[in-house]
Amino acid sequence: MSSVETSVKVVRPAGALTAATADAFKAEMLTAITSDTASEVTIDMAAVDSVDNSGLVALLAGYDTAKRHCKRLSLCDVAPPVRIVFELAQLDRAVSMVDRQQLQAA
């Protein structure tokens, strides 16, 4: 029997993911994704109230980087107004969105 250990890094942006904040968020997210200790990265969106195009581009860069590094990227606790933006941009098809209860049960 073999055991697989996974390490989950959590990134917690807050406020609005806009042109003013997207670069800092992207840098933090990419650092977590490229970390040797993380096999999975979860973006805790509970404190995010809005996302614009720059925020979407940052998340797509994270998705692409995670895919290249064979790591899983997921979004947790996405507020309904933000979820609508992700669905319109079809980001929900690429990145899994989970609720905190689903994350804790896993």
Residue frames as a rotation matrix with the C-alpha (Angstrom) as fourth column:
MET 1
0.586 0.810 0.000 0.00
0.810 -0.586 0.000 0.00
0.000 0.000 -1.000 0.00
SER 2
-0.559 -0.775 0.296 1.34
0.769 -0.618 -0.165 3.42
0.311 0.135 0.941 -0.87
SER 3
0.315 0.598 -0.737 0.49
0.798 -0.587 -0.135 6.73
-0.513 -0.546 -0.663 0.65
VAL 4
-0.171 -0.308 0.936 0.38
0.780 -0.623 -0.062 9.99
0.602 0.719 0.347 -1.22
GLU 5
-0.094 0.089 -0.992 0.99
0.806 -0.578 -0.129 13.13
-0.584 -0.811 -0.017 0.78
THR 6
0.063 0.162 0.985 -0.34
0.785 -0.617 0.052 16.36
0.616 0.770 -0.166 -0.56
SER 7
-0.531 -0.243 -0.812 0.42
0.696 -0.672 -0.254 19.83
-0.484 -0.699 0.526 0.61
VAL 8
0.289 0.718 0.633 -2.16
0.900 -0.430 0.076 22.52
0.327 0.548 -0.770 0.00
LYS 9
-0.840 -0.464 -0.279 -1.12
0.518 -0.839 -0.164 26.15
-0.159 -0.282 0.946 -0.10
VAL 10
0.276 0.961 0.016 -3.86
0.954 -0.272 -0.126 28.70
-0.117 0.050 -0.992 0.42
VAL 11
-0.866 -0.413 0.281 -3.78
0.460 -0.878 0.129 32.21
0.194 0.241 0.951 -1.04
ARG 12
-0.001 0.896 -0.445 -6.26
0.958 -0.126 -0.257 34.69
-0.287 -0.426 -0.858 0.45
PRO 13
-0.783 -0.184 0.595 -6.81
0.418 -0.864 0.282 37.81
0.462 0.469 0.753 -1.64
ALA 14
-0.245 0.718 -0.652 -9.13
0.809 -0.219 -0.545 40.48
-0.534 -0.661 -0.527 -0.24
GLY 15
-0.187 0.283 -0.941 -11.26
-0.188 -0.950 -0.249 43.29
-0.964 0.130 0.231 -1.63
ALA 16
0.834 0.481 -0.269 -11.36
-0.294 -0.025 -0.955 43.80
-0.466 0.876 0.121 -5.36
LEU 17
-0.069 -0.821 0.568 -9.11
0.543 0.446 0.711 41.97
-0.837 0.357 0.415 -7.82
THR 18
0.928 0.366 -0.072 -8.56
0.187 -0.623 -0.760 44.86
-0.322 0.692 -0.646 -10.21
ALA 19
0.617 -0.719 0.320 -5.73
0.308 -0.154 -0.939 46.41
0.724 0.678 0.127 -12.19
ALA 20
0.367 -0.454 0.812 -4.51
-0.723 -0.688 -0.059 48.03
0.585 -0.565 -0.581 -8.95
THR 21
0.261 -0.190 0.947 -4.22
-0.853 0.413 0.318 44.72
-0.451 -0.891 -0.054 -7.06
ALA 22
0.957 0.263 -0.122 -3.90
-0.289 0.821 -0.492 42.02
-0.029 0.506 0.862 -9.72
ASP 23
0.332 -0.903 -0.273 -0.10
-0.394 0.131 -0.910 42.11
0.857 0.410 -0.312 -10.03
ALA 24
-0.419 -0.472 0.776 0.49
-0.892 0.055 -0.448 41.59
0.169 -0.880 -0.444 -6.30
PHE 25
0.418 0.665 0.618 -2.13
-0.701 0.670 -0.247 38.82
-0.578 -0.330 0.746 -6.20
LYS 26
0.889 -0.102 -0.445 -0.63
-0.312 0.577 -0.755 37.15
0.334 0.810 0.481 -9.28
ALA 27
-0.076 -0.997 0.024 2.87
-0.630 0.030 -0.776 37.22
0.773 -0.074 -0.630 -7.77
GLU 28
-0.329 0.009 0.944 1.66
-0.900 0.299 -0.316 35.66
-0.285 -0.954 -0.090 -4.50
MET 29
0.695 0.675 0.247 -0.35
-0.538 0.717 -0.443 33.01
-0.477 0.175 0.862 -6.35
LEU 30
0.722 -0.463 -0.514 2.51
-0.347 0.400 -0.848 32.09
0.598 0.791 0.128 -8.70
THR 31
-0.335 -0.837 0.432 4.92
-0.829 0.044 -0.557 31.83
0.448 -0.545 -0.709 -5.77
ALA 32
-0.011 0.423 0.906 2.55
-0.773 0.572 -0.276 29.37
-0.635 -0.703 0.320 -4.10
ILE 33
0.896 0.423 -0.137 2.08
-0.400 0.630 -0.665 27.38
-0.195 0.651 0.734 -7.30
THR 34
0.520 -0.765 -0.381 5.78
-0.332 0.230 -0.915 27.10
0.787 0.602 -0.135 -8.09
SER 35
0.124 -0.429 0.895 6.66
-0.989 0.017 0.145 26.18
-0.077 -0.903 -0.422 -4.50
ASP 36
-0.539 -0.423 -0.728 8.26
-0.509 0.852 -0.118 22.77
0.671 0.307 -0.675 -4.24
THR 37
-0.982 0.104 0.160 6.23
-0.092 0.479 -0.873 21.99
-0.167 -0.872 -0.460 -1.13
ALA 38
-0.215 0.973 -0.088 2.76
-0.586 -0.201 -0.785 22.51
-0.781 -0.117 0.613 -2.64
SER 39
-0.879 0.033 0.476 0.99
0.355 0.713 0.605 19.92
-0.320 0.700 -0.638 -4.74
GLU 40
-0.040 0.921 0.388 -2.22
0.926 -0.112 0.361 21.92
0.376 0.373 -0.848 -4.75
VAL 41
-0.976 -0.200 -0.091 -3.10
0.219 -0.919 -0.329 25.62
-0.017 -0.341 0.940 -4.44
THR 42
-0.018 0.999 -0.034 -6.45
0.991 0.023 0.130 26.91
0.131 -0.031 -0.991 -3.25
ILE 43
-0.836 -0.121 0.536 -7.46
0.133 -0.991 -0.016 30.52
0.533 0.058 0.844 -3.72
ASP 44
-0.382 0.702 -0.601 -9.74
0.892 0.109 -0.439 31.45
-0.243 -0.704 -0.668 -0.80
MET 45
-0.680 0.166 0.714 -12.07
0.399 -0.733 0.550 34.01
0.615 0.659 0.432 -2.40
ALA 46
0.008 0.772 -0.636 -14.23
0.991 0.079 0.107 34.61
0.133 -0.631 -0.764 0.72
ALA 47
0.040 -0.054 -0.998 -12.96
0.540 -0.839 0.067 38.20
-0.840 -0.542 -0.004 1.13
VAL 48
-0.934 -0.340 0.112 -13.07
0.259 -0.426 0.867 39.10
-0.247 0.839 0.486 -2.59
ASP 49
-0.144 0.948 -0.285 -16.04
0.213 -0.252 -0.944 41.26
-0.967 -0.196 -0.165 -3.51
SER 50
0.841 0.427 -0.333 -15.34
-0.237 -0.262 -0.935 41.97
-0.486 0.866 -0.119 -7.19
VAL 51
-0.133 -0.844 0.519 -13.11
0.454 0.414 0.789 40.93
-0.881 0.341 0.328 -10.08
ASP 52
0.583 0.261 -0.770 -12.34
-0.533 -0.592 -0.604 42.81
-0.613 0.763 -0.206 -13.27
ASN 53
0.928 -0.195 -0.318 -10.48
-0.206 0.442 -0.873 41.78
0.311 0.875 0.370 -16.43
SER 54
0.031 -0.986 0.162 -7.08
-0.757 -0.129 -0.640 42.16
0.652 -0.103 -0.751 -14.76
GLY 55
-0.129 0.003 0.992 -8.12
-0.874 0.473 -0.115 39.80
-0.469 -0.881 -0.058 -11.98
LEU 56
0.844 0.480 0.239 -9.36
-0.284 0.778 -0.561 37.27
-0.455 0.406 0.793 -14.53
VAL 57
0.653 -0.679 -0.336 -6.08
-0.388 0.081 -0.918 37.49
0.651 0.730 -0.210 -16.45
ALA 58
-0.240 -0.748 0.619 -4.13
-0.945 0.034 -0.325 36.91
0.221 -0.663 -0.715 -13.22
LEU 59
0.198 0.402 0.894 -6.22
-0.630 0.751 -0.199 33.83
-0.751 -0.524 0.402 -12.42
LEU 60
0.981 0.132 -0.143 -5.75
-0.192 0.546 -0.816 32.48
-0.029 0.828 0.560 -15.94
ALA 61
0.201 -0.976 -0.083 -1.98
-0.687 -0.080 -0.723 32.92
0.699 0.203 -0.686 -15.56
GLY 62
-0.274 -0.234 0.933 -2.22
-0.910 0.378 -0.172 30.94
-0.313 -0.896 -0.316 -12.33
TYR 63
0.678 0.596 0.431 -4.23
-0.384 0.787 -0.484 28.22
-0.627 0.163 0.762 -14.06
ASP 64
0.831 -0.405 -0.382 -1.68
-0.312 0.228 -0.922 27.97
0.460 0.886 0.063 -16.89
THR 65
-0.143 -0.936 0.321 1.23
-0.850 -0.050 -0.524 27.87
0.507 -0.348 -0.789 -14.45
ALA 66
-0.015 0.217 0.976 -0.44
-0.787 0.599 -0.145 25.21
-0.616 -0.771 0.162 -12.29
LYS 67
0.918 0.396 0.036 -1.14
-0.270 0.688 -0.674 23.11
-0.292 0.609 0.738 -15.37
ARG 68
0.511 -0.804 -0.303 2.51
-0.472 0.032 -0.881 23.36
0.718 0.594 -0.363 -16.49
HIS 69
-0.479 -0.712 0.513 3.67
-0.808 0.129 -0.575 22.32
0.343 -0.690 -0.637 -13.02
CYS 70
-0.369 0.430 -0.824 1.13
0.076 0.898 0.434 19.47
0.926 0.097 -0.364 -12.85
LYS 71
-0.957 0.104 -0.269 -0.59
0.260 -0.090 -0.961 20.99
-0.124 -0.991 0.059 -9.84
ARG 72
-0.134 0.985 0.111 -4.24
0.922 0.083 0.378 21.51
0.363 0.153 -0.919 -9.02
LEU 73
-0.993 -0.045 0.107 -5.64
0.011 -0.954 -0.298 25.03
0.116 -0.295 0.948 -8.69
SER 74
-0.219 0.968 -0.121 -9.05
0.863 0.251 0.439 25.57
0.455 -0.009 -0.890 -7.11
LEU 75
-0.645 0.161 0.747 -11.14
-0.280 -0.959 -0.036 28.49
0.711 -0.233 0.664 -5.92
CYS 76
-0.547 0.428 -0.720 -12.91
0.791 0.546 -0.276 28.35
0.275 -0.720 -0.637 -2.57
ASP 77
-0.074 0.643 -0.763 -15.90
0.803 -0.415 -0.428 30.33
-0.591 -0.644 -0.485 -1.27
VAL 78
-0.905 -0.178 0.387 -16.55
0.404 -0.643 0.651 32.40
0.133 0.745 0.653 -4.37
ALA 79
-0.542 0.724 -0.427 -19.25
-0.019 -0.519 -0.855 35.02
-0.840 -0.455 0.295 -3.71
PRO 80
0.192 0.734 0.652 -22.26
0.686 0.375 -0.624 34.89
-0.702 0.567 -0.432 -6.07
PRO 81
0.858 0.151 -0.491 -21.45
-0.192 -0.792 -0.579 38.19
-0.476 0.591 -0.651 -7.89
VAL 82
-0.098 -0.968 -0.230 -17.86
-0.840 -0.044 0.541 37.03
-0.534 0.246 -0.809 -8.49
ARG 83
-0.412 0.023 0.911 -19.03
0.179 0.982 0.057 33.56
-0.893 0.187 -0.409 -9.52
ILE 84
0.681 0.722 0.121 -21.20
0.315 -0.140 -0.939 35.14
-0.661 0.678 -0.323 -12.22
VAL 85
0.527 -0.585 -0.616 -18.15
-0.778 -0.624 -0.073 36.91
-0.342 0.518 -0.784 -13.66
PHE 86
-0.516 -0.759 0.398 -16.24
-0.554 0.650 0.520 33.61
-0.654 0.048 -0.755 -13.70
GLU 87
-0.079 0.577 0.813 -19.15
0.445 0.750 -0.490 31.84
-0.892 0.323 -0.316 -15.39
LEU 88
0.857 0.383 -0.345 -19.49
-0.080 -0.562 -0.824 34.57
-0.509 0.733 -0.451 -18.03
ALA 89
0.232 -0.871 -0.432 -15.76
-0.959 -0.279 0.047 34.32
-0.162 0.404 -0.900 -18.74
GLN 90
0.812 0.206 -0.546 -16.09
-0.326 0.936 -0.133 30.49
0.484 0.286 0.827 -18.65
LEU 91
-0.268 -0.918 0.292 -13.30
-0.774 0.025 -0.633 30.32
0.574 -0.396 -0.717 -16.09
ASP 92
0.123 0.414 0.902 -15.48
-0.884 0.458 -0.090 27.93
-0.451 -0.786 0.423 -14.11
ARG 93
0.942 0.193 -0.274 -14.84
-0.315 0.788 -0.528 25.34
0.114 0.584 0.803 -16.83
ALA 94
0.268 -0.935 -0.232 -11.08
-0.154 0.196 -0.969 25.43
0.951 0.295 -0.091 -16.24
VAL 95
-0.775 -0.567 0.279 -10.75
-0.295 -0.066 -0.953 25.98
0.558 -0.821 -0.116 -12.50
SER 96
-0.192 0.731 -0.655 -12.80
0.657 0.591 0.467 24.06
0.729 -0.340 -0.594 -9.96
MET 97
-0.443 0.181 0.878 -14.84
-0.568 -0.815 -0.119 26.08
0.694 -0.551 0.464 -7.49
VAL 98
-0.282 0.288 -0.915 -15.57
0.595 0.801 0.068 24.53
0.752 -0.525 -0.397 -4.13
ASP 99
0.593 0.478 0.648 -17.30
-0.308 -0.609 0.731 25.63
0.744 -0.633 -0.214 -0.96
ARG 100
-0.224 -0.722 0.655 -15.47
-0.901 -0.104 -0.422 25.61
0.373 -0.685 -0.627 2.34
GLN 101
0.375 0.425 0.824 -17.49
-0.738 0.675 -0.013 22.56
-0.562 -0.603 0.566 3.51
GLN 102
0.989 -0.042 -0.145 -16.37
-0.072 0.712 -0.698 20.59
0.132 0.701 0.701 0.43
LEU 103
0.247 -0.966 0.073 -12.76
-0.462 -0.184 -0.868 21.63
0.852 0.181 -0.492 1.01
GLN 104
-0.211 -0.321 0.923 -12.81
-0.977 0.057 -0.204 20.57
0.013 -0.945 -0.326 4.67
ALA 105
0.665 0.540 0.516 -14.47
-0.546 0.823 -0.156 17.24
-0.509 -0.178 0.842 3.86
ALA 106
0.820 -0.358 -0.446 -11.78
-0.280 0.429 -0.859 16.31
0.499 0.830 0.251 1.34
